[in-house]
Amino acid sequence: MSDWWNLSKTAAQTAVFWTVFLAILPWAIHSLETSSGLANFASNLGWRSGGALLIGASCLGLWSGYTMAKEGHGTPLPLDCPRRLVTDGPYAYVRNPMAIAGLSQGAAVGVMIGSWGVLAYVAIGAVIWHLGVRPLEEAHLAEMFGNQYTSYRRSVRCWAPRLSPYTPDGA
């Protein structure tokens, strides 16, 4: 497949995911909170700090998706996964930059609108991802890429970034 095609599919997936998980679901949660009379913590500081986090996390998400499509010759979608183990770009520092970006974006939206429910939704999403999705993804990567992935996994942490980029040869 061409880089253009993989980038197009990644962009479409990003648009759908961001619309559903960062707009529609948070709006629905916040609407339920508001109609139930639950207090929120909305403030100008929350709007500004959440907005800054949202911009930074979105940049990380876009960089991760671009790297996955361009270097991995696939997309983040499980049914159209990369054909090459991606250890470049943000993946050279942390194994799951897209998960970090998505969870950070969700937290940013929660802070921006002052919603405890949205922050709880993000926390539940983090637990589901870490305990449910991540083990399946890692098993699939180990099966697909063998020792190459095992070496990468040993050297690059899931959530905490490295200070220096990973190099496959250990240099």
ABEGO torsion letter per residue (X at the ends): XBAAAAAAAAAAAAAAAAAAAAAAAAAAAAAAAAAAGBBBABBAAAAAAAAAAAAAAAAAAAAAAAAAAAAAGBBABAAABBABBBABEAAAABABAAAAAAAAAAAAAAAAAGBAAAAAAAAAAAAAAAAAAAAAAAAAAAAAAEAAAAAAAAABBAABBBABBBBAAGX
